[in-house]
């Protein structure tokens, strides 16, 4: 296969993978990235995109392997550190996550907003809630269409700091963006409980059970 034919095939598979992901066909998207890597085993972006997908699908060890491979091939690829920071946070290595997120941001200064989200999550795990809120605020400022996960995490921090009005505002905003998000109902219910607004707490907790009836204990 000529180098031009290889590039054309990789580009076609890349477009296919992105299309599948946009359609919610995650397994098909993962398969497309895997086919790219069979053709071009040092194509770092495919490792990272596949890693992000399999993490979303609940396979953190597989995702970590992809991010580690990407970093080994190209230690200057910032987005791989973003992904590895996500895995480290999910595994409780919040200090390691903070270091990776900060390194990724240095390597990828054009996309600092998303790294601030990972930095905020790391600080949150370290229970440094004030610093976490500052990072989440910066993430939202730099990326006005930041997803509800950033707002939700900021709400958790406000709740931990007993800033209940701010926490309520964040969880309510999350539910405006995602009206059947069980975790946002659950956390807003907890805040209402602290405020002794029991009817609202019961309603939110009932909605949380409705949308996620099994295993709703902690995030």
Beta strands, then each sheet from edge to edge (+ up, - down):
end
